[in-house]
Amino acid sequence: MQALYDVAAPAKLNLFLHITSRRADGYHLLQSVFMLIDWCDTLHFELRADGQLSREDLSTPLPPDDLVLRAARALQTATGTPLGAHIGVFKNIPAQAGMGGGSSDAASTLLALNRLWKLNMPLAQLQTIGLQLGADVPFFLGGSNAWIEGIGEKITPISLPPARFAVVKPPEGLDTKLIFASKDLKRDSDSAIIAGFAAQPYYFGTNDLQPVAQNLCPAVNQALEWLGGKGLNARMTGSGSAVFAQMLSDVDLSDVPSNHRTWQVRKCSNMDVHPLKGWASSDG
C-alpha cells in the first residue's frame, strides 16, 4: 500500500456540556455527549520511505506544526517506524468552533498511518497516544457517539436516533482557555445520568460554557437569535463559537442577514459510526 486517499475526519457537536466541579490541579470535571456529524475534513496520505513527514494545505492554511503533524510524529516516536508520509489536508470544519476539527484530524491521521505503515497498533494504544495530543482525540478514535465524563477521558459509547441539524459558525472564534478561566463560569452542575439524557437527547441539559461565551462574543448571541427566530431551540457546541439546533422538518437557512454573510451555515446529519471505525483492532 502506497497511499490512502479521501480519508474522512468528521466534526462533533456537544449535545449538552455540564461542568460538575474543578479538581485541585485546575482541570474541570465535565459531563457531555459528543455526537458525530457529516461536516468533515478530508485527508490524503502518501507513503514516504525516507522517514520524513510533510504536509500540504489544500484549502485553509494551517499552523506550521498542527495536530496532524504532531499526531504523525507521535506515532513514529511510539513505534520506531522508519517510514514517513506526505499528508494533504482539505479543511472544511472551521477552527475555534467547538466542533473538534483539529482533534478529529489527529485521530484520522493516527488511524490512517497505523494502516499505511502496517503497524497493527491496537485501538487502546492509539487512544493513549491520542490523549497526549488532546482530550477529544480518544473520542474520535473510539468510532461511536459517546457519553463523556471526567476531564474527557471517560468514554461510554451510546446510540442516538437519526436527526438533522442546522449549524451556524460565525467568523469570530473563542479562546477555550479564556472561557474556562472566567470567574463567571458555572462549575457546580448536578451530575446527570444516561437514562435521563436518553429521554430527550436533543433537548437535555445546557451548555455551561455558553453564558460566558455569549458575554465574550456577541456573534454567538446573534447566531442563536437567528436560529431561534426560525422556531429552533439552539445552543452552542463545546466552547463555541458554533451553534446548532435540531430541525424536526426542513428549515430555510438561505436568508442569512446581510450583515452576517460571513457566517458558515450548514444542514448536517448525525452519524451512527465514524467512517474509520474498525481501522484499528479493539483487541489489546
C-alpha positions as CSV (number, residue, x, y, z in Angstrom):
1,M,0.0,0.0,0.0
2,Q,1.5,3.3,-1.2
3,A,-1.3,5.7,-0.3
4,L,-4.7,6.3,1.3
5,Y,-6.8,9.0,-0.2
6,D,-10.1,10.7,0.8
7,V,-9.8,9.8,4.5
8,A,-12.7,11.4,6.4
9,A,-12.4,13.4,9.7
10,P,-15.9,14.3,10.9
11,A,-16.8,17.1,13.3
12,K,-18.7,16.7,16.5
13,L,-21.4,18.6,18.4
14,N,-21.8,18.7,22.1
15,L,-25.5,17.9,22.8
16,F,-25.0,19.3,26.3
17,L,-22.0,20.2,28.4
18,H,-22.1,20.4,32.2
19,I,-19.2,21.4,34.5
20,T,-19.7,19.5,37.7
21,S,-16.6,20.6,39.6
22,R,-12.9,21.6,39.4
23,R,-10.0,19.5,40.6
24,A,-7.2,20.8,42.8
25,D,-4.9,20.8,39.8
26,G,-7.3,23.2,37.9
27,Y,-8.8,20.7,35.5
28,H,-12.6,20.9,35.2
29,L,-14.7,17.7,35.5
30,L,-17.5,17.6,33.0
31,Q,-20.3,15.6,31.6
32,S,-21.2,15.8,27.9
33,V,-22.5,13.8,24.9
34,F,-20.3,14.0,21.8
35,M,-22.2,13.4,18.6
36,L,-20.5,12.9,15.2
37,I,-21.9,14.9,12.2
38,D,-21.3,14.7,8.5
39,W,-19.3,18.0,8.3
40,C,-15.9,16.5,7.5
41,D,-12.3,17.4,6.7
42,T,-10.7,15.2,4.1
43,L,-7.1,13.9,4.4
44,H,-4.8,12.2,1.9
45,F,-1.7,10.1,2.9
46,E,1.2,9.1,0.6
47,L,3.9,6.8,1.9
48,R,7.5,8.2,2.2
49,A,10.3,5.7,2.5
50,D,12.7,8.4,3.8
51,G,11.0,8.8,7.2
52,Q,10.2,12.4,6.6
53,L,6.8,14.0,7.4
54,S,5.4,16.7,5.2
55,R,2.0,18.4,4.9
56,E,0.2,20.2,2.1
57,D,-2.6,22.5,2.9
58,L,-5.3,22.0,0.2
59,S,-7.7,24.7,1.4
60,T,-7.2,26.8,4.6
61,P,-3.6,27.4,5.6
62,L,-2.8,25.6,8.8
63,P,-0.2,26.4,11.6
64,P,3.3,25.0,10.7
65,D,3.1,22.3,13.4
66,D,-0.6,21.4,13.6
67,L,-2.2,18.4,15.2
68,V,-1.9,16.4,12.0
69,L,1.9,16.5,12.0
70,R,2.0,16.2,15.8
71,A,-0.1,13.0,15.6
72,A,2.1,11.5,12.8
73,R,5.3,12.3,14.8
74,A,3.8,10.8,18.0
75,L,3.0,7.6,16.2
76,Q,6.5,7.5,14.7
77,T,8.0,8.0,18.1
78,A,5.8,5.4,19.8
79,T,6.6,2.7,17.2
80,G,10.0,3.5,15.9
81,T,8.9,3.0,12.3
82,P,11.4,4.2,9.7
83,L,8.5,5.2,7.4
84,G,7.2,8.7,6.8
85,A,4.3,10.3,4.9
86,H,3.2,13.3,2.8
87,I,-0.2,14.4,4.1
88,G,-2.7,16.6,2.2
89,V,-5.3,18.3,4.3
90,F,-8.5,19.8,2.9
91,K,-10.1,21.7,5.8
92,N,-13.9,22.1,5.9
93,I,-14.5,22.2,9.6
94,P,-14.0,25.7,10.9
95,A,-11.4,26.4,13.6
96,Q,-12.4,27.8,17.1
97,A,-15.9,26.4,16.6
98,G,-16.2,23.9,19.4
99,M,-16.6,21.2,16.7
100,G,-13.4,19.3,17.3
101,G,-11.9,19.7,13.8
102,G,-8.2,19.6,14.9
103,S,-8.7,16.6,17.2
104,S,-10.7,14.8,14.5
105,D,-7.8,15.3,12.0
106,A,-5.4,14.0,14.6
107,A,-7.5,10.8,15.2
108,S,-7.9,10.1,11.5
109,T,-4.1,10.6,11.0
110,L,-3.4,8.1,13.7
111,L,-5.8,5.5,12.2
112,A,-4.7,6.1,8.6
113,L,-0.9,5.9,9.3
114,N,-1.4,2.9,11.5
115,R,-2.8,1.2,8.4
116,L,-0.4,2.8,5.8
117,W,2.7,1.9,7.8
118,K,1.3,-1.6,8.7
119,L,1.9,-1.0,12.4
120,N,-1.2,-3.0,13.6
121,M,-1.3,-1.0,16.8
122,P,-4.5,-1.8,18.7
123,L,-7.0,0.9,19.4
124,A,-6.2,1.2,23.1
125,Q,-2.6,2.1,22.4
126,L,-3.7,4.6,19.8
127,Q,-6.0,6.2,22.3
128,T,-3.2,6.5,24.8
129,I,-1.2,8.5,22.1
130,G,-4.3,10.4,21.2
131,L,-5.0,11.6,24.8
132,Q,-1.5,13.1,24.9
133,L,-2.4,15.2,21.8
134,G,-5.8,16.4,23.1
135,A,-8.7,15.4,25.4
136,D,-11.1,15.0,22.4
137,V,-8.9,12.8,20.3
138,P,-9.8,9.5,22.0
139,F,-13.5,10.1,21.3
140,F,-12.8,10.4,17.6
141,L,-10.7,7.2,17.7
142,G,-13.5,5.3,19.5
143,G,-15.7,5.4,16.5
144,S,-19.1,6.0,18.2
145,N,-21.2,8.7,19.6
146,A,-20.4,8.8,23.3
147,W,-21.3,9.9,26.8
148,I,-18.2,11.7,28.1
149,E,-17.1,12.3,31.7
150,G,-14.1,13.2,33.8
151,I,-11.8,15.6,32.0
152,G,-12.9,14.0,28.8
153,E,-11.1,10.6,29.2
154,K,-14.1,8.5,30.3
155,I,-15.9,7.5,27.2
156,T,-19.1,5.4,27.1
157,P,-20.5,4.6,23.6
158,I,-24.2,5.4,23.2
159,S,-26.7,5.2,20.4
160,L,-28.6,8.3,19.2
161,P,-31.7,8.5,16.9
162,P,-31.1,9.8,13.4
163,A,-31.6,13.6,13.2
164,R,-30.9,16.7,11.1
165,F,-29.3,19.9,12.5
166,A,-28.8,23.5,11.5
167,V,-25.2,24.5,12.3
168,V,-24.0,28.1,12.2
169,K,-20.4,29.2,12.7
170,P,-19.8,33.0,13.0
171,P,-16.3,34.1,11.8
172,E,-15.3,35.1,15.3
173,G,-13.6,32.4,17.3
174,L,-13.4,31.9,21.0
175,D,-10.4,31.0,23.2
176,T,-11.3,27.9,25.2
177,K,-8.8,28.8,28.0
178,L,-10.3,32.2,28.4
179,I,-13.8,30.7,28.9
180,F,-12.6,28.1,31.5
181,A,-10.7,30.7,33.4
182,S,-13.7,33.0,33.7
183,K,-14.9,33.7,37.3
184,D,-18.4,33.7,35.9
185,L,-18.3,30.1,34.7
186,K,-20.8,27.7,36.4
187,R,-18.8,24.9,37.9
188,D,-21.3,23.1,40.1
189,S,-23.9,21.5,37.8
190,D,-25.6,18.4,39.2
191,S,-24.4,15.1,37.9
192,A,-26.6,13.6,35.2
193,I,-27.3,10.0,34.3
194,I,-27.5,8.5,30.8
195,A,-31.1,7.4,31.4
196,G,-32.2,11.0,32.0
197,F,-30.4,12.2,28.9
198,A,-31.9,9.4,26.7
199,A,-35.4,10.5,27.5
200,Q,-34.8,13.7,25.4
201,P,-31.4,13.5,23.9
202,Y,-31.6,16.7,21.7
203,Y,-33.1,18.9,24.4
204,F,-31.4,17.7,27.5
205,G,-29.5,20.0,29.9
206,T,-27.5,23.1,28.9
207,N,-24.0,24.1,27.8
208,D,-22.4,25.6,30.9
209,L,-19.8,27.4,28.8
210,Q,-22.5,29.3,26.7
211,P,-23.2,32.2,29.1
212,V,-19.5,33.1,29.4
213,A,-19.1,32.7,25.6
214,Q,-22.1,35.0,24.9
215,N,-20.5,37.7,27.0
216,L,-17.2,37.4,25.2
217,C,-18.5,37.0,21.7
218,P,-21.7,38.9,20.6
219,A,-21.8,36.9,17.4
220,V,-22.8,33.8,19.4
221,N,-25.9,35.7,20.6
222,Q,-26.7,36.8,17.1
223,A,-26.5,33.3,15.7
224,L,-28.6,31.9,18.5
225,E,-31.2,34.6,18.0
226,W,-31.3,33.9,14.2
227,L,-32.0,30.2,14.7
228,G,-34.4,31.0,17.5
229,G,-36.3,33.3,15.1
230,K,-36.9,30.2,12.9
231,G,-38.5,28.4,15.8
232,L,-35.5,26.3,16.6
233,N,-34.1,25.5,20.0
234,A,-30.5,26.5,19.6
235,R,-27.4,26.2,21.8
236,M,-23.7,26.4,21.5
237,T,-21.4,23.4,20.9
238,G,-18.3,23.0,23.1
239,S,-16.6,26.3,23.8
240,G,-18.0,27.8,20.6
241,S,-18.4,29.8,18.6
242,A,-20.6,27.5,16.5
243,V,-24.2,27.0,17.5
244,F,-26.7,24.4,16.4
245,A,-30.3,23.3,16.6
246,Q,-32.2,20.1,15.7
247,M,-34.5,20.5,12.7
248,L,-37.7,18.4,13.0
249,S,-38.6,19.4,9.5
250,D,-36.7,21.2,6.7
251,V,-35.9,24.8,7.5
252,D,-34.9,27.6,5.1
253,L,-31.4,28.7,6.0
254,S,-30.8,30.7,2.9
255,D,-31.9,34.1,4.3
256,V,-28.7,34.8,6.3
257,P,-28.9,38.5,7.4
258,S,-27.0,40.8,5.0
259,N,-24.6,41.9,7.9
260,H,-23.7,38.2,8.6
261,R,-22.8,37.0,5.1
262,T,-19.5,35.6,6.6
263,W,-21.4,33.1,8.7
264,Q,-20.9,29.4,7.7
265,V,-24.3,27.8,7.7
266,R,-24.9,24.1,7.0
267,K,-27.6,21.5,7.4
268,C,-26.0,18.4,8.8
269,S,-27.0,14.8,9.7
270,N,-25.7,12.9,12.7
271,M,-23.6,9.8,12.1
272,D,-24.1,6.5,13.8
273,V,-20.5,5.4,13.5
274,H,-17.2,7.1,12.5
275,P,-16.2,6.4,8.8
276,L,-13.0,4.8,10.0
277,K,-14.5,2.6,12.7
278,G,-12.7,-0.8,12.6
279,W,-9.5,0.6,11.1
280,A,-7.7,-0.4,14.3
281,S,-8.2,-3.6,16.2
282,S,-10.0,-3.3,19.5
283,D,-8.1,-6.3,20.8
284,G,-5.2,-5.4,23.1
